Amino acid sequence: MLYNLNYRKRMKRDNEQSGLKNLVSLMKSLTPIRLSGEGKAQLWDDIAARIDRKRRRQLGLRWTLVAASLLLLLWTGFQFLGMRSVNISQMQNLAEGMVVDTGQAALILADSRVITLERQHSEIEHQKDGQQIKVDKSLYNNSVSPVASQGFNRLVVPYGKRSVITLEDGSKIWLNSGSKLVYPEHFGADSRTVYLEGQAYFDVSHREGKPFYVHTRELQIKVLGTEFDVSAYGDETEARATLAEGSIVLSLQNSDLLGRSTKTLRPGTQVRYDAHTDKLTSMEVNVAECISWKDGFLILNKAQLAEILRKLARYYKVEIEVNDSSLSGQTFSGTLDLADSVEQVMQVITTTTGTTFHKTERGFLLDKKHYN
């Protein structure tokens, strides 16, 4: 026995309900009437068609919402990347325009004023009110013009010199020889961003909801408040980040929106980027060895001579060549006091490694020691 009482009207009224349970309840509420076989078939076809249309509408709505969410995510991501690329690209161009072999350290303000840093180890401190900058013992007014306030300050530290700078948020940065730092004249409301080429040790002041970003040509590092070292010289194929305290998130500049090629560092970890493989690798390291340069020492443990001599050449602004290429892979362990002269440091190395050196017109030449 089937039932029918204006079933089309009743189906229309209940078309927002779903499932067989609702359909059974509807059928029980109807008045009985006999149908022919053809009528029965038509009735069930009509019911099946309505259920199918409703399912399609619900499925279509779900996919529409999913697609809309994805599009919104992608649009937001591209907007962020586009905005970021403009600023970082500008900062990178400014860094590349600075020359580090002039022999003179300089702070170039956003309004194009140039402050020459006379000392070998200069100190720069932005006052907390943002109005003045202390360079060694001298005070300079910081530009506050609407145009200049949207620009960037630039610090260049040539070979043979070092500098330490305190930013307006209290973050402190030690810059090694041959380094460049680009940073906004004033940080924005939501984040703090700097650009580095060379090597620097960062002691970042924590600011709730205002993360600190360090960008290099290859890397981007996000930090809320911690201490770490970054080495990213333009003439080297390897960039490194070493975490001393806290936590940082490191990724490649060409990372996609899904965050691939991203690593979170814990203290005592170093991440290296190899330009040849375009890969990131992480390892446990002795942090003291990686950051000792900022305190005027080089703590070395089985370090290759080629790497040591490259660091010394930058620090002392001299050329150091190796006469025999087989010496480049030889290792040295010990502590070098960078307050000593380059001749004294070279003497320590050659005594320990069984090599010798002599002066040339351009610097020093390291050679095997020949015994009679």
VEXDREN-2710 file (C-alpha; in Angstrom, 1 decimal):
% VEXDREN-2710
k/r/px/py/pz
1/MET/0.0/0.0/0.0
2/LEU/1.4/3.4/-1.0
3/TYR/0.2/6.7/0.2
4/ASN/-0.5/10.0/-1.6
5/LEU/-1.9/13.3/-0.4
6/ASN/-0.6/16.1/-2.6
7/TYR/2.8/14.6/-2.1
8/ARG/4.4/17.2/-4.4
9/LYS/3.3/20.0/-2.1
10/ARG/4.5/18.1/1.0
11/MET/7.8/17.3/-0.6
12/LYS/8.4/21.0/-1.4
13/ARG/7.6/22.0/2.1
14/ASP/10.1/19.5/3.5
15/ASN/12.8/19.8/0.9
16/GLU/15.3/21.3/3.5
17/GLN/15.2/18.0/5.5
18/SER/17.5/15.2/4.5
19/GLY/18.0/11.5/4.8
20/LEU/15.7/8.5/4.8
21/LYS/14.5/9.2/8.3
22/ASN/12.8/12.4/7.3
23/LEU/11.4/10.7/4.2
24/VAL/9.9/7.9/6.2
25/SER/8.3/10.4/8.6
26/LEU/6.8/12.2/5.7
27/MET/5.3/9.1/4.2
28/LYS/3.7/8.1/7.5
29/SER/1.9/11.4/7.7
30/LEU/0.2/10.9/4.3
31/THR/-3.3/9.6/3.4
32/PRO/-3.4/6.2/1.7
33/ILE/-4.3/5.9/-2.0
34/ARG/-3.8/3.1/-4.6
35/LEU/-1.5/3.7/-7.6
36/SER/-1.0/1.8/-10.7
37/GLY/2.4/0.2/-11.5
38/GLU/3.2/3.1/-13.8
39/GLY/2.3/5.6/-11.1
40/LYS/4.4/3.8/-8.5
41/ALA/7.5/3.9/-10.8
42/GLN/6.9/7.6/-11.6
43/LEU/6.6/8.4/-7.9
44/TRP/9.8/6.7/-6.9
45/ASP/11.7/8.2/-9.8
46/ASP/10.5/11.7/-8.8
47/ILE/11.6/11.1/-5.1
48/ALA/15.0/9.8/-6.2
49/ALA/15.5/12.7/-8.5
50/ARG/14.7/15.2/-5.7
51/ILE/17.1/13.5/-3.3
52/ASP/19.9/13.5/-5.9
53/ARG/19.4/17.2/-6.7
54/LYS/19.6/18.1/-3.0
55/ARG/22.7/16.1/-2.5
56/ARG/24.4/17.8/-5.5
57/ARG/23.5/21.2/-4.1
58/GLN/24.9/20.4/-0.7
59/LEU/28.1/18.9/-2.2
60/GLY/28.4/21.9/-4.5
61/LEU/28.1/24.3/-1.6
62/ARG/30.8/22.5/0.4
63/TRP/33.3/22.6/-2.5
64/THR/32.4/26.3/-3.1
65/LEU/33.3/27.1/0.5
66/VAL/36.5/25.1/0.3
67/ALA/37.5/26.8/-2.9
68/ALA/36.7/30.2/-1.6
69/SER/38.8/29.5/1.5
70/LEU/41.7/28.3/-0.6
71/LEU/41.5/31.4/-2.8
72/LEU/41.4/33.7/0.2
73/LEU/44.5/31.9/1.7
74/LEU/46.4/32.1/-1.6
75/TRP/45.4/35.8/-2.1
76/THR/46.5/36.7/1.4
77/GLY/49.8/34.8/0.9
78/PHE/50.6/36.4/-2.4
79/GLN/49.7/39.8/-1.0
80/PHE/52.1/39.2/1.9
81/LEU/54.8/37.9/-0.4
82/GLY/54.4/40.7/-2.7
83/MET/54.7/43.3/0.0
84/ARG/57.6/41.5/1.6
85/SER/59.5/41.1/-1.7
86/VAL/59.2/44.9/-2.4
87/ASN/60.8/45.8/1.0
88/ILE/63.4/43.0/1.1
89/SER/64.3/43.6/-2.5
90/GLN/64.9/47.3/-1.7
91/MET/67.0/46.5/1.4
92/GLN/69.0/43.9/-0.6
93/ASN/69.7/46.5/-3.4
94/LEU/70.9/49.0/-0.8
95/ALA/73.2/46.4/0.8
96/GLU/74.7/45.4/-2.6
97/GLY/75.3/49.1/-3.3
98/MET/77.7/49.4/-0.3
99/VAL/81.4/48.6/-0.7
100/VAL/83.2/47.0/2.2
101/ASP/86.8/47.4/1.1
102/THR/87.0/51.2/1.5
103/GLY/88.8/50.9/4.9
104/GLN/86.3/53.2/6.5
105/ALA/83.2/52.1/8.5
106/ALA/80.2/54.3/8.0
107/LEU/76.6/54.7/9.1
108/ILE/74.4/56.1/6.2
109/LEU/71.1/57.5/7.5
110/ALA/67.8/57.5/5.6
111/ASP/68.2/61.2/4.7
112/SER/71.6/60.4/3.1
113/ARG/73.8/61.8/5.8
114/VAL/77.0/59.9/6.3
115/ILE/78.5/59.4/9.7
116/THR/82.1/58.2/9.5
117/LEU/83.1/55.6/12.2
118/GLU/86.6/56.4/13.2
119/ARG/87.3/53.7/15.7
120/GLN/88.3/50.2/14.8
121/HIS/85.5/48.8/17.0
122/SER/82.8/51.4/16.9
123/GLU/79.6/51.5/19.0
124/ILE/76.3/52.8/17.7
125/GLU/73.2/53.3/19.9
126/HIS/69.8/54.4/18.9
127/GLN/68.1/56.2/21.8
128/LYS/64.8/54.7/22.9
129/ASP/62.9/57.9/21.9
130/GLY/64.1/57.4/18.3
131/GLN/65.2/61.1/18.1
132/GLN/69.0/60.7/18.5
133/ILE/71.8/58.3/17.7
134/LYS/74.9/58.0/19.8
135/VAL/78.0/57.1/17.7
136/ASP/80.9/56.3/20.1
137/LYS/80.8/59.5/22.2
138/SER/79.0/61.8/19.7
139/LEU/75.3/62.5/19.4
140/TYR/73.5/62.9/16.1
141/ASN/69.9/63.8/15.4
142/ASN/67.9/61.1/13.8
143/SER/65.8/62.2/10.8
144/VAL/62.1/62.4/11.5
145/SER/60.9/63.8/8.2
146/PRO/57.8/62.0/6.7
147/VAL/59.8/61.0/3.6
148/ALA/63.0/59.9/5.3
149/SER/61.1/58.0/8.0
150/GLN/60.0/55.5/5.4
151/GLY/63.6/54.9/4.4
152/PHE/66.4/52.7/5.6
153/ASN/69.6/53.3/7.5
154/ARG/72.7/51.4/6.4
155/LEU/75.8/50.3/8.3
156/VAL/78.9/49.1/6.5
157/VAL/81.8/47.6/8.4
158/PRO/84.9/47.1/6.1
159/TYR/87.6/44.5/6.4
160/GLY/89.7/45.0/9.4
161/LYS/87.0/46.6/11.5
162/ARG/84.0/45.6/13.7
163/SER/81.0/47.4/15.1
164/VAL/78.2/46.9/17.6
165/ILE/74.8/48.6/17.2
166/THR/71.9/48.9/19.5
167/LEU/68.6/49.5/17.7
168/GLU/65.7/51.6/19.0
169/ASP/63.9/48.5/20.4
170/GLY/66.9/47.5/22.5
171/SER/68.1/44.7/20.2
172/LYS/71.9/44.5/20.0
173/ILE/73.9/43.4/17.0
174/TRP/77.6/42.7/16.7
175/LEU/78.9/43.0/13.1
176/ASN/82.0/41.3/12.0
177/SER/84.5/42.6/9.4
178/GLY/83.2/42.8/5.9
179/SER/79.6/43.1/6.9
180/LYS/76.6/45.3/5.9
181/LEU/73.4/45.9/7.8
182/VAL/70.2/47.6/6.4
183/TYR/67.4/48.4/8.8
184/PRO/64.4/50.8/8.8
185/GLU/64.8/54.2/10.4
186/HIS/61.9/53.3/12.6
187/PHE/60.3/49.8/13.0
188/GLY/56.7/49.3/12.0
189/ALA/53.9/48.5/14.4
190/ASP/53.7/44.8/13.6
191/SER/57.2/43.6/13.0
192/ARG/60.9/44.4/13.0
193/THR/63.0/43.6/9.9
194/VAL/66.7/43.9/9.1
195/TYR/68.8/42.7/6.2
196/LEU/72.3/41.3/6.6
197/GLU/75.3/40.6/4.3
198/GLY/78.3/39.3/6.2
199/GLN/78.3/38.0/9.8
200/ALA/76.5/39.3/12.9
201/TYR/75.6/38.1/16.3
202/PHE/72.0/39.1/17.4
203/ASP/70.7/39.7/20.9
204/VAL/67.1/40.4/20.1
205/SER/64.9/42.2/22.6
206/HIS/61.5/40.4/23.0
207/ARG/58.4/42.3/21.9
208/GLU/55.0/40.6/22.4
209/GLY/53.3/40.4/19.0
210/LYS/56.1/42.1/17.2
211/PRO/58.5/39.4/15.8
212/PHE/62.0/40.2/14.6
213/TYR/63.1/39.1/11.1
214/VAL/66.6/38.8/9.8
215/HIS/66.9/38.4/6.0
216/THR/69.9/37.5/4.0
217/ARG/70.2/36.7/0.3
218/GLU/69.4/33.1/0.9
219/LEU/67.7/32.9/4.4
220/GLN/64.9/34.4/6.4
221/ILE/64.9/34.0/10.2
222/LYS/62.0/34.7/12.5
223/VAL/62.6/35.3/16.2
224/LEU/60.6/36.7/19.1
225/GLY/63.6/37.2/21.5
226/THR/66.8/35.3/21.6
227/GLU/70.5/35.2/20.7
228/PHE/72.0/33.7/17.6
229/ASP/74.8/34.1/15.0
230/VAL/74.3/34.5/11.2
231/SER/77.1/34.1/8.7
232/ALA/76.1/35.0/5.1
233/TYR/79.0/36.5/3.2
234/GLY/78.3/37.3/-0.5
235/ASP/81.5/35.7/-1.7
236/GLU/80.8/32.3/0.0
237/THR/78.6/29.5/-1.2
238/GLU/77.5/28.5/2.3
239/ALA/75.4/30.5/4.8
240/ARG/75.0/29.5/8.5
241/ALA/72.8/30.3/11.4
242/THR/73.7/29.1/14.9
243/LEU/71.4/29.4/17.9
244/ALA/72.8/30.3/21.3
245/GLU/69.6/30.9/23.3
246/GLY/65.8/30.7/22.7
247/SER/64.3/29.6/19.5
248/ILE/64.2/30.7/15.9
249/VAL/62.5/29.6/12.7
250/LEU/64.7/29.5/9.6
251/SER/63.6/29.1/6.0
252/LEU/64.9/29.8/2.5
253/GLN/63.9/33.0/0.8
254/ASN/62.4/30.9/-2.0
255/SER/60.2/28.9/0.4
256/ASP/56.6/28.3/-0.8
257/LEU/53.5/29.1/1.0
258/LEU/53.2/25.7/2.6
259/GLY/56.5/26.3/4.5
260/ARG/58.7/23.7/3.0
261/SER/62.5/24.1/3.5
262/THR/61.8/25.4/7.0
263/LYS/63.6/24.4/10.2
264/THR/63.1/25.4/13.9
265/LEU/66.3/25.6/15.8
266/ARG/67.0/24.8/19.4
267/PRO/70.0/26.0/21.4
268/GLY/73.3/24.4/20.3
269/THR/72.0/23.8/16.7
270/GLN/73.4/25.2/13.5
271/VAL/71.7/25.2/10.1
272/ARG/73.7/25.5/7.0
273/TYR/72.5/26.4/3.5
274/ASP/74.6/25.0/0.6
275/ALA/74.1/27.1/-2.6
276/HIS/75.3/24.2/-4.7
277/THR/72.5/21.8/-3.5
278/ASP/70.0/24.5/-2.5
279/LYS/69.4/22.5/0.7
280/LEU/69.3/23.1/4.4
281/THR/71.1/20.8/6.9
282/SER/71.2/21.0/10.7
283/MET/73.7/19.7/13.2
284/GLU/74.8/20.0/16.8
285/VAL/77.7/22.4/17.3
286/ASN/79.9/24.0/20.0
287/VAL/78.3/27.4/20.1
288/ALA/81.3/29.0/21.8
289/GLU/83.4/28.2/18.7
290/CYS/80.9/29.8/16.4
291/ILE/80.4/33.1/18.3
292/SER/83.8/33.7/19.9
293/TRP/84.7/36.2/17.3
294/LYS/82.4/38.8/18.8
295/ASP/84.5/38.7/22.0
296/GLY/87.8/39.1/20.0
297/PHE/88.8/35.4/19.9
298/LEU/88.7/32.5/17.5
299/ILE/88.1/29.2/19.3
300/LEU/88.9/26.5/16.8
301/ASN/88.6/22.7/16.9
302/LYS/90.0/20.8/14.0
303/ALA/89.2/23.8/11.7
304/GLN/90.6/23.7/8.2
305/LEU/93.4/26.1/7.4
306/ALA/91.6/27.4/4.4
307/GLU/88.6/28.6/6.5
308/ILE/90.9/30.0/9.3
309/LEU/93.0/32.0/6.8
310/ARG/89.8/33.4/5.1
311/LYS/88.6/34.7/8.5
312/LEU/91.9/36.2/9.4
313/ALA/92.2/37.9/6.0
314/ARG/88.8/39.6/6.6
315/TYR/89.6/40.5/10.2
316/TYR/93.0/42.0/9.6
317/LYS/92.4/43.2/6.1
318/VAL/95.4/41.4/4.6
319/GLU/95.9/38.8/1.8
320/ILE/96.9/35.4/3.0
321/GLU/97.8/32.9/0.3
322/VAL/98.8/29.2/0.5
323/ASN/101.7/28.1/-1.6
324/ASP/100.8/24.4/-1.5
325/SER/97.1/23.6/-2.0
326/SER/97.5/20.4/0.1
327/LEU/97.8/22.7/3.2
328/SER/94.3/24.1/2.8
329/GLY/92.7/20.9/4.2
330/GLN/95.1/20.7/7.2
331/THR/93.4/21.3/10.5
332/PHE/94.2/23.5/13.5
333/SER/92.9/23.4/17.1
334/GLY/93.4/26.1/19.6
335/THR/92.4/29.7/20.5
336/LEU/93.6/32.7/18.6
337/ASP/93.6/36.1/20.3
338/LEU/92.5/38.7/17.7
339/ALA/93.9/41.5/19.8
340/ASP/97.3/40.2/18.7
341/SER/98.9/41.3/15.5
342/VAL/98.4/39.3/12.4
343/GLU/102.1/38.2/12.5
344/GLN/101.6/36.9/16.1
345/VAL/98.5/35.0/15.1
346/MET/100.2/33.5/12.0
347/GLN/103.1/32.4/14.2
348/VAL/100.8/30.5/16.5
349/ILE/99.2/28.7/13.6
350/THR/102.5/27.8/11.9
351/THR/104.1/26.6/15.1
352/THR/101.2/24.2/15.7
353/THR/100.7/23.0/12.1
354/GLY/104.3/22.6/11.2
355/THR/104.1/25.2/8.4
356/THR/105.9/28.5/7.9
357/PHE/105.0/31.9/6.5
358/HIS/106.7/35.0/5.1
359/LYS/105.6/38.4/4.1
360/THR/104.9/39.3/0.5
361/GLU/104.0/42.6/-1.2
362/ARG/100.3/42.0/-0.7
363/GLY/100.3/40.1/2.6
364/PHE/101.5/36.7/3.7
365/LEU/102.3/33.4/2.1
366/LEU/101.9/30.1/4.0
367/ASP/104.1/27.2/3.0
368/LYS/105.3/23.8/4.1
369/LYS/108.2/23.9/6.5
370/HIS/111.2/22.3/4.9
371/TYR/113.6/20.5/7.2
372/ASN/117.3/20.2/6.3
END
